[in-house]
Amino acid sequence: MQEVLTYLVVCGAVIFLVKKFFFKPKKNSSCDTNCNCS
């Protein structure tokens, strides 16, 4: 059971990071002062 929970946590973290990196460029035009993309 612990292996399943660990797997879910890792998958959740990966999905979170992927969303974070993929949705950043879309919001880049509206948050030029917030993003450190220089």
mmCIF entry with sequence, helices, sheets and N, C-alpha, C, O atoms, coordinates in Angstrom:
data_MODEL
# 
_entry.id   MODEL 
# 
_entity.id                         1 
_entity.type                       polymer 
_entity.pdbx_number_of_molecules   1 
# 
_entity_poly.entity_id                      1 
_entity_poly.type                           'polypeptide(L)' 
_entity_poly.nstd_linkage                   no 
_entity_poly.nstd_monomer                   no 
_entity_poly.pdbx_seq_one_letter_code       MQEVLTYLVVCGAVIFLVKKFFFKPKKNSSCDTNCNCS 
_entity_poly.pdbx_seq_one_letter_code_can   MQEVLTYLVVCGAVIFLVKKFFFKPKKNSSCDTNCNCS 
_entity_poly.pdbx_strand_id                 A 
# 
loop_
_entity_poly_seq.entity_id 
_entity_poly_seq.num 
_entity_poly_seq.mon_id 
_entity_poly_seq.hetero 
1 1  MET n 
1 2  GLN n 
1 3  GLU n 
1 4  VAL n 
1 5  LEU n 
1 6  THR n 
1 7  TYR n 
1 8  LEU n 
1 9  VAL n 
1 10 VAL n 
1 11 CYS n 
1 12 GLY n 
1 13 ALA n 
1 14 VAL n 
1 15 ILE n 
1 16 PHE n 
1 17 LEU n 
1 18 VAL n 
1 19 LYS n 
1 20 LYS n 
1 21 PHE n 
1 22 PHE n 
1 23 PHE n 
1 24 LYS n 
1 25 PRO n 
1 26 LYS n 
1 27 LYS n 
1 28 ASN n 
1 29 SER n 
1 30 SER n 
1 31 CYS n 
1 32 ASP n 
1 33 THR n 
1 34 ASN n 
1 35 CYS n 
1 36 ASN n 
1 37 CYS n 
1 38 SER n 
# 
_struct_asym.id          A 
_struct_asym.entity_id   1 
# 
_struct_conf.conf_type_id            HELX_P 
_struct_conf.id                      HELX_P1 
_struct_conf.pdbx_PDB_helix_id       AA1 
_struct_conf.beg_label_comp_id       GLN 
_struct_conf.beg_label_asym_id       A 
_struct_conf.beg_label_seq_id        2 
_struct_conf.pdbx_beg_PDB_ins_code   ? 
_struct_conf.end_label_comp_id       LYS 
_struct_conf.end_label_asym_id       A 
_struct_conf.end_label_seq_id        27 
_struct_conf.pdbx_end_PDB_ins_code   ? 
_struct_conf.beg_auth_comp_id        GLN 
_struct_conf.beg_auth_asym_id        A 
_struct_conf.beg_auth_seq_id         2 
_struct_conf.end_auth_comp_id        LYS 
_struct_conf.end_auth_asym_id        A 
_struct_conf.end_auth_seq_id         27 
_struct_conf.pdbx_PDB_helix_class    1 
_struct_conf.details                 ? 
_struct_conf.pdbx_PDB_helix_length   26 
# 
_struct_conf_type.id          HELX_P 
_struct_conf_type.criteria    ? 
_struct_conf_type.reference   ? 
# 
loop_
_atom_site.group_PDB 
_atom_site.id 
_atom_site.type_symbol 
_atom_site.label_atom_id 
_atom_site.label_alt_id 
_atom_site.label_comp_id 
_atom_site.label_asym_id 
_atom_site.label_entity_id 
_atom_site.label_seq_id 
_atom_site.pdbx_PDB_ins_code 
_atom_site.Cartn_x 
_atom_site.Cartn_y 
_atom_site.Cartn_z 
_atom_site.occupancy 
_atom_site.B_iso_or_equiv 
_atom_site.pdbx_formal_charge 
_atom_site.auth_seq_id 
_atom_site.auth_comp_id 
_atom_site.auth_asym_id 
_atom_site.auth_atom_id 
_atom_site.pdbx_PDB_model_num 
ATOM 1   N N  . MET A 1 1  ? 0.830  -1.210 0.000   1.00 0.00 ? 1  MET A N  1 
ATOM 2   C CA . MET A 1 1  ? 0.000  0.000  0.000   1.00 0.00 ? 1  MET A CA 1 
ATOM 3   C C  . MET A 1 1  ? 0.867  1.264  0.000   1.00 0.00 ? 1  MET A C  1 
ATOM 4   O O  . MET A 1 1  ? 0.523  2.262  -0.633  1.00 0.00 ? 1  MET A O  1 
ATOM 5   N N  . GLN A 1 2  ? 1.981  1.208  0.710   1.00 0.00 ? 2  GLN A N  1 
ATOM 6   C CA . GLN A 1 2  ? 2.857  2.386  0.752   1.00 0.00 ? 2  GLN A CA 1 
ATOM 7   C C  . GLN A 1 2  ? 3.453  2.678  -0.624  1.00 0.00 ? 2  GLN A C  1 
ATOM 8   O O  . GLN A 1 2  ? 3.655  3.838  -0.985  1.00 0.00 ? 2  GLN A O  1 
ATOM 9   N N  . GLU A 1 3  ? 3.731  1.626  -1.386  1.00 0.00 ? 3  GLU A N  1 
ATOM 10  C CA . GLU A 1 3  ? 4.295  1.826  -2.726  1.00 0.00 ? 3  GLU A CA 1 
ATOM 11  C C  . GLU A 1 3  ? 3.309  2.563  -3.616  1.00 0.00 ? 3  GLU A C  1 
ATOM 12  O O  . GLU A 1 3  ? 3.704  3.420  -4.407  1.00 0.00 ? 3  GLU A O  1 
ATOM 13  N N  . VAL A 1 4  ? 2.017  2.234  -3.491  1.00 0.00 ? 4  VAL A N  1 
ATOM 14  C CA . VAL A 1 4  ? 0.990  2.891  -4.300  1.00 0.00 ? 4  VAL A CA 1 
ATOM 15  C C  . VAL A 1 4  ? 0.895  4.361  -3.920  1.00 0.00 ? 4  VAL A C  1 
ATOM 16  O O  . VAL A 1 4  ? 0.812  5.226  -4.792  1.00 0.00 ? 4  VAL A O  1 
ATOM 17  N N  . LEU A 1 5  ? 0.906  4.650  -2.620  1.00 0.00 ? 5  LEU A N  1 
ATOM 18  C CA . LEU A 1 5  ? 0.824  6.043  -2.168  1.00 0.00 ? 5  LEU A CA 1 
ATOM 19  C C  . LEU A 1 5  ? 2.038  6.835  -2.646  1.00 0.00 ? 5  LEU A C  1 
ATOM 20  O O  . LEU A 1 5  ? 1.906  7.969  -3.106  1.00 0.00 ? 5  LEU A O  1 
ATOM 21  N N  . THR A 1 6  ? 3.210  6.238  -2.536  1.00 0.00 ? 6  THR A N  1 
ATOM 22  C CA . THR A 1 6  ? 4.427  6.913  -2.998  1.00 0.00 ? 6  THR A CA 1 
ATOM 23  C C  . THR A 1 6  ? 4.356  7.193  -4.493  1.00 0.00 ? 6  THR A C  1 
ATOM 24  O O  . THR A 1 6  ? 4.735  8.272  -4.948  1.00 0.00 ? 6  THR A O  1 
ATOM 25  N N  . TYR A 1 7  ? 3.866  6.213  -5.256  1.00 0.00 ? 7  TYR A N  1 
ATOM 26  C CA . TYR A 1 7  ? 3.729  6.375  -6.703  1.00 0.00 ? 7  TYR A CA 1 
ATOM 27  C C  . TYR A 1 7  ? 2.779  7.517  -7.033  1.00 0.00 ? 7  TYR A C  1 
ATOM 28  O O  . TYR A 1 7  ? 3.046  8.313  -7.933  1.00 0.00 ? 7  TYR A O  1 
ATOM 29  N N  . LEU A 1 8  ? 1.654  7.597  -6.294  1.00 0.00 ? 8  LEU A N  1 
ATOM 30  C CA . LEU A 1 8  ? 0.679  8.663  -6.533  1.00 0.00 ? 8  LEU A CA 1 
ATOM 31  C C  . LEU A 1 8  ? 1.280  10.026 -6.203  1.00 0.00 ? 8  LEU A C  1 
ATOM 32  O O  . LEU A 1 8  ? 1.052  10.996 -6.925  1.00 0.00 ? 8  LEU A O  1 
ATOM 33  N N  . VAL A 1 9  ? 2.043  10.103 -5.121  1.00 0.00 ? 9  VAL A N  1 
ATOM 34  C CA . VAL A 1 9  ? 2.670  11.372 -4.733  1.00 0.00 ? 9  VAL A CA 1 
ATOM 35  C C  . VAL A 1 9  ? 3.663  11.825 -5.799  1.00 0.00 ? 9  VAL A C  1 
ATOM 36  O O  . VAL A 1 9  ? 3.692  12.998 -6.173  1.00 0.00 ? 9  VAL A O  1 
ATOM 37  N N  . VAL A 1 10 ? 4.479  10.885 -6.288  1.00 0.00 ? 10 VAL A N  1 
ATOM 38  C CA . VAL A 1 10 ? 5.466  11.222 -7.322  1.00 0.00 ? 10 VAL A CA 1 
ATOM 39  C C  . VAL A 1 10 ? 4.764  11.682 -8.598  1.00 0.00 ? 10 VAL A C  1 
ATOM 40  O O  . VAL A 1 10 ? 5.159  12.676 -9.206  1.00 0.00 ? 10 VAL A O  1 
ATOM 41  N N  . CYS A 1 11 ? 3.718  10.951 -9.000  1.00 0.00 ? 11 CYS A N  1 
ATOM 42  C CA . CYS A 1 11 ? 2.968  11.328 -10.206 1.00 0.00 ? 11 CYS A CA 1 
ATOM 43  C C  . CYS A 1 11 ? 2.342  12.707 -10.033 1.00 0.00 ? 11 CYS A C  1 
ATOM 44  O O  . CYS A 1 11 ? 2.357  13.517 -10.960 1.00 0.00 ? 11 CYS A O  1 
ATOM 45  N N  . GLY A 1 12 ? 1.799  12.974 -8.863  1.00 0.00 ? 12 GLY A N  1 
ATOM 46  C CA . GLY A 1 12 ? 1.188  14.279 -8.599  1.00 0.00 ? 12 GLY A CA 1 
ATOM 47  C C  . GLY A 1 12 ? 2.214  15.396 -8.705  1.00 0.00 ? 12 GLY A C  1 
ATOM 48  O O  . GLY A 1 12 ? 1.934  16.454 -9.267  1.00 0.00 ? 12 GLY A O  1 
ATOM 49  N N  . ALA A 1 13 ? 3.404  15.156 -8.162  1.00 0.00 ? 13 ALA A N  1 
ATOM 50  C CA . ALA A 1 13 ? 4.457  16.169 -8.220  1.00 0.00 ? 13 ALA A CA 1 
ATOM 51  C C  . ALA A 1 13 ? 4.891  16.416 -9.659  1.00 0.00 ? 13 ALA A C  1 
ATOM 52  O O  . ALA A 1 13 ? 5.097  17.562 -10.059 1.00 0.00 ? 13 ALA A O  1 
ATOM 53  N N  . VAL A 1 14 ? 5.031  15.339 -10.445 1.00 0.00 ? 14 VAL A N  1 
ATOM 54  C CA . VAL A 1 14 ? 5.435  15.475 -11.851 1.00 0.00 ? 14 VAL A CA 1 
ATOM 55  C C  . VAL A 1 14 ? 4.383  16.245 -12.634 1.00 0.00 ? 14 VAL A C  1 
ATOM 56  O O  . VAL A 1 14 ? 4.715  17.141 -13.410 1.00 0.00 ? 14 VAL A O  1 
ATOM 57  N N  . ILE A 1 15 ? 3.108  15.899 -12.433 1.00 0.00 ? 15 ILE A N  1 
ATOM 58  C CA . ILE A 1 15 ? 2.019  16.593 -13.131 1.00 0.00 ? 15 ILE A CA 1 
ATOM 59  C C  . ILE A 1 15 ? 1.999  18.066 -12.742 1.00 0.00 ? 15 ILE A C  1 
ATOM 60  O O  . ILE A 1 15 ? 1.799  18.935 -13.591 1.00 0.00 ? 15 ILE A O  1 
ATOM 61  N N  . PHE A 1 16 ? 2.207  18.346 -11.447 1.00 0.00 ? 16 PHE A N  1 
ATOM 62  C CA . PHE A 1 16 ? 2.224  19.732 -10.979 1.00 0.00 ? 16 PHE A CA 1 
ATOM 63  C C  . PHE A 1 16 ? 3.348  20.517 -11.654 1.00 0.00 ? 16 PHE A C  1 
ATOM 64  O O  . PHE A 1 16 ? 3.139  21.642 -12.108 1.00 0.00 ? 16 PHE A O  1 
ATOM 65  N N  . LEU A 1 17 ? 4.539  19.921 -11.719 1.00 0.00 ? 17 LEU A N  1 
ATOM 66  C CA . LEU A 1 17 ? 5.670  20.603 -12.348 1.00 0.00 ? 17 LEU A CA 1 
ATOM 67  C C  . LEU A 1 17 ? 5.437  20.805 -13.841 1.00 0.00 ? 17 LEU A C  1 
ATOM 68  O O  . LEU A 1 17 ? 5.749  21.865 -14.383 1.00 0.00 ? 17 LEU A O  1 
ATOM 69  N N  . VAL A 1 18 ? 4.887  19.786 -14.506 1.00 0.00 ? 18 VAL A N  1 
ATOM 70  C CA . VAL A 1 18 ? 4.612  19.897 -15.945 1.00 0.00 ? 18 VAL A CA 1 
ATOM 71  C C  . VAL A 1 18 ? 3.615  21.018 -16.196 1.00 0.00 ? 18 VAL A C  1 
ATOM 72  O O  . VAL A 1 18 ? 3.814  21.830 -17.099 1.00 0.00 ? 18 VAL A O  1 
ATOM 73  N N  . LYS A 1 19 ? 2.549  21.073 -15.413 1.00 0.00 ? 19 LYS A N  1 
ATOM 74  C CA . LYS A 1 19 ? 1.559  22.145 -15.582 1.00 0.00 ? 19 LYS A CA 1 
ATOM 75  C C  . LYS A 1 19 ? 2.205  23.499 -15.324 1.00 0.00 ? 19 LYS A C  1 
ATOM 76  O O  . LYS A 1 19 ? 1.941  24.463 -16.042 1.00 0.00 ? 19 LYS A O  1 
ATOM 77  N N  . LYS A 1 20 ? 3.049  23.571 -14.303 1.00 0.00 ? 20 LYS A N  1 
ATOM 78  C CA . LYS A 1 20 ? 3.703  24.829 -13.948 1.00 0.00 ? 20 LYS A CA 1 
ATOM 79  C C  . LYS A 1 20 ? 4.558  25.331 -15.111 1.00 0.00 ? 20 LYS A C  1 
ATOM 80  O O  . LYS A 1 20 ? 4.527  26.515 -15.447 1.00 0.00 ? 20 LYS A O  1 
ATOM 81  N N  . PHE A 1 21 ? 5.325  24.416 -15.724 1.00 0.00 ? 21 PHE A N  1 
ATOM 82  C CA . PHE A 1 21 ? 6.221  24.824 -16.809 1.00 0.00 ? 21 PHE A CA 1 
ATOM 83  C C  . PHE A 1 21 ? 5.482  25.069 -18.117 1.00 0.00 ? 21 PHE A C  1 
ATOM 84  O O  . PHE A 1 21 ? 5.909  25.893 -18.926 1.00 0.00 ? 21 PHE A O  1 
ATOM 85  N N  . PHE A 1 22 ? 4.363  24.351 -18.333 1.00 0.00 ? 22 PHE A N  1 
ATOM 86  C CA . PHE A 1 22 ? 3.655  24.497 -19.600 1.00 0.00 ? 22 PHE A CA 1 
ATOM 87  C C  . PHE A 1 22 ? 2.685  25.668 -19.596 1.00 0.00 ? 22 PHE A C  1 
ATOM 88  O O  . PHE A 1 22 ? 2.398  26.236 -20.650 1.00 0.00 ? 22 PHE A O  1 
ATOM 89  N N  . PHE A 1 23 ? 2.174  26.038 -18.415 1.00 0.00 ? 23 PHE A N  1 
ATOM 90  C CA . PHE A 1 23 ? 1.219  27.143 -18.359 1.00 0.00 ? 23 PHE A CA 1 
ATOM 91  C C  . PHE A 1 23 ? 1.913  28.486 -18.147 1.00 0.00 ? 23 PHE A C  1 
ATOM 92  O O  . PHE A 1 23 ? 1.283  29.535 -18.281 1.00 0.00 ? 23 PHE A O  1 
ATOM 93  N N  . LYS A 1 24 ? 3.210  28.463 -17.818 1.00 0.00 ? 24 LYS A N  1 
ATOM 94  C CA . LYS A 1 24 ? 3.942  29.713 -17.615 1.00 0.00 ? 24 LYS A CA 1 
ATOM 95  C C  . LYS A 1 24 ? 4.058  30.533 -18.901 1.00 0.00 ? 24 LYS A C  1 
ATOM 96  O O  . LYS A 1 24 ? 3.798  31.736 -18.870 1.00 0.00 ? 24 LYS A O  1 
ATOM 97  N N  . PRO A 1 25 ? 4.444  29.919 -20.047 1.00 0.00 ? 25 PRO A N  1 
ATOM 98  C CA . PRO A 1 25 ? 4.557  30.698 -21.284 1.00 0.00 ? 25 PRO A CA 1 
ATOM 99  C C  . PRO A 1 25 ? 3.245  31.342 -21.698 1.00 0.00 ? 25 PRO A C  1 
ATOM 100 O O  . PRO A 1 25 ? 3.252  32.442 -22.251 1.00 0.00 ? 25 PRO A O  1 
ATOM 101 N N  . LYS A 1 26 ? 2.113  30.681 -21.443 1.00 0.00 ? 26 LYS A N  1 
ATOM 102 C CA . LYS A 1 26 ? 0.821  31.241 -21.826 1.00 0.00 ? 26 LYS A CA 1 
ATOM 103 C C  . LYS A 1 26 ? 0.510  32.501 -21.023 1.00 0.00 ? 26 LYS A C  1 
ATOM 104 O O  . LYS A 1 26 ? -0.076 33.447 -21.548 1.00 0.00 ? 26 LYS A O  1 
ATOM 105 N N  . LYS A 1 27 ? 0.904  32.511 -19.744 1.00 0.00 ? 27 LYS A N  1 
ATOM 106 C CA . LYS A 1 27 ? 0.624  33.668 -18.892 1.00 0.00 ? 27 LYS A CA 1 
ATOM 107 C C  . LYS A 1 27 ? 1.746  34.705 -18.970 1.00 0.00 ? 27 LYS A C  1 
ATOM 108 O O  . LYS A 1 27 ? 1.684  35.739 -18.305 1.00 0.00 ? 27 LYS A O  1 
ATOM 109 N N  . ASN A 1 28 ? 2.753  34.435 -19.765 1.00 0.00 ? 28 ASN A N  1 
ATOM 110 C CA . ASN A 1 28 ? 3.920  35.308 -19.829 1.00 0.00 ? 28 ASN A CA 1 
ATOM 111 C C  . ASN A 1 28 ? 3.546  36.719 -20.264 1.00 0.00 ? 28 ASN A C  1 
ATOM 112 O O  . ASN A 1 28 ? 4.130  37.688 -19.779 1.00 0.00 ? 28 ASN A O  1 
ATOM 113 N N  . SER A 1 29 ? 2.584  36.849 -21.169 1.00 0.00 ? 29 SER A N  1 
ATOM 114 C CA . SER A 1 29 ? 2.229  38.160 -21.696 1.00 0.00 ? 29 SER A CA 1 
ATOM 115 C C  . SER A 1 29 ? 1.463  38.990 -20.674 1.00 0.00 ? 29 SER A C  1 
ATOM 116 O O  . SER A 1 29 ? 1.485  40.219 -20.728 1.00 0.00 ? 29 SER A O  1 
ATOM 117 N N  . SER A 1 30 ? 0.778  38.316 -19.733 1.00 0.00 ? 30 SER A N  1 
ATOM 118 C CA . SER A 1 30 ? -0.049 39.053 -18.785 1.00 0.00 ? 30 SER A CA 1 
ATOM 119 C C  . SER A 1 30 ? 0.639  39.245 -17.440 1.00 0.00 ? 30 SER A C  1 
ATOM 120 O O  . SER A 1 30 ? 0.132  39.979 -16.591 1.00 0.00 ? 30 SER A O  1 
ATOM 121 N N  . CYS A 1 31 ? 1.802  38.591 -17.226 1.00 0.00 ? 31 CYS A N  1 
ATOM 122 C CA . CYS A 1 31 ? 2.475  38.747 -15.933 1.00 0.00 ? 31 CYS A CA 1 
ATOM 123 C C  . CYS A 1 31 ? 3.951  39.046 -16.138 1.00 0.00 ? 31 CYS A C  1 
ATOM 124 O O  . CYS A 1 31 ? 4.809  38.370 -15.570 1.00 0.00 ? 31 CYS A O  1 
ATOM 125 N N  . ASP A 1 32 ? 4.246  40.050 -16.943 1.00 0.00 ? 32 ASP A N  1 
ATOM 126 C CA . ASP A 1 32 ? 5.641  40.394 -17.213 1.00 0.00 ? 32 ASP A CA 1 
ATOM 127 C C  . ASP A 1 32 ? 6.355  40.868 -15.946 1.00 0.00 ? 32 ASP A C  1 
ATOM 128 O O  . ASP A 1 32 ? 7.563  40.682 -15.805 1.00 0.00 ? 32 ASP A O  1 
ATOM 129 N N  . THR A 1 33 ? 5.605  41.481 -15.027 1.00 0.00 ? 33 THR A N  1 
ATOM 130 C CA . THR A 1 33 ? 6.238  41.991 -13.810 1.00 0.00 ? 33 THR A CA 1 
ATOM 131 C C  . THR A 1 33 ? 6.402  40.888 -12.778 1.00 0.00 ? 33 THR A C  1 
ATOM 132 O O  . THR A 1 33 ? 7.236  41.005 -11.880 1.00 0.00 ? 33 THR A O  1 
ATOM 133 N N  . ASN A 1 34 ? 5.618  39.812 -12.889 1.00 0.00 ? 34 ASN A N  1 
ATOM 134 C CA . ASN A 1 34 ? 5.675  38.727 -11.909 1.00 0.00 ? 34 ASN A CA 1 
ATOM 135 C C  . ASN A 1 34 ? 6.693  37.665 -12.285 1.00 0.00 ? 34 ASN A C  1 
ATOM 136 O O  . ASN A 1 34 ? 7.366  37.123 -11.409 1.00 0.00 ? 34 ASN A O  1 
ATOM 137 N N  . CYS A 1 35 ? 6.820  37.355 -13.581 1.00 0.00 ? 35 CYS A N  1 
ATOM 138 C CA . CYS A 1 35 ? 7.670  36.242 -13.998 1.00 0.00 ? 35 CYS A CA 1 
ATOM 139 C C  . CYS A 1 35 ? 9.133  36.656 -14.060 1.00 0.00 ? 35 CYS A C  1 
ATOM 140 O O  . CYS A 1 35 ? 9.465  37.774 -14.451 1.00 0.00 ? 35 CYS A O  1 
ATOM 141 N N  . ASN A 1 36 ? 9.992  35.735 -13.666 1.00 0.00 ? 36 ASN A N  1 
ATOM 142 C CA . ASN A 1 36 ? 11.434 35.971 -13.798 1.00 0.00 ? 36 ASN A CA 1 
ATOM 143 C C  . ASN A 1 36 ? 11.936 35.235 -15.033 1.00 0.00 ? 36 ASN A C  1 
ATOM 144 O O  . ASN A 1 36 ? 12.757 34.322 -14.936 1.00 0.00 ? 36 ASN A O  1 
ATOM 145 N N  . CYS A 1 37 ? 11.431 35.644 -16.200 1.00 0.00 ? 37 CYS A N  1 
ATOM 146 C CA . CYS A 1 37 ? 11.764 34.934 -17.437 1.00 0.00 ? 37 CYS A CA 1 
ATOM 147 C C  . CYS A 1 37 ? 12.707 35.753 -18.304 1.00 0.00 ? 37 CYS A C  1 
ATOM 148 O O  . CYS A 1 37 ? 12.656 35.642 -19.528 1.00 0.00 ? 37 CYS A O  1 
ATOM 149 N N  . SER A 1 38 ? 13.567 36.573 -17.703 1.00 0.00 ? 38 SER A N  1 
ATOM 150 C CA . SER A 1 38 ? 14.427 37.445 -18.492 1.00 0.00 ? 38 SER A CA 1 
ATOM 151 C C  . SER A 1 38 ? 15.757 36.854 -18.758 1.00 0.00 ? 38 SER A C  1 
ATOM 152 O O  . SER A 1 38 ? 16.590 37.479 -19.414 1.00 0.00 ? 38 SER A O  1 
# 
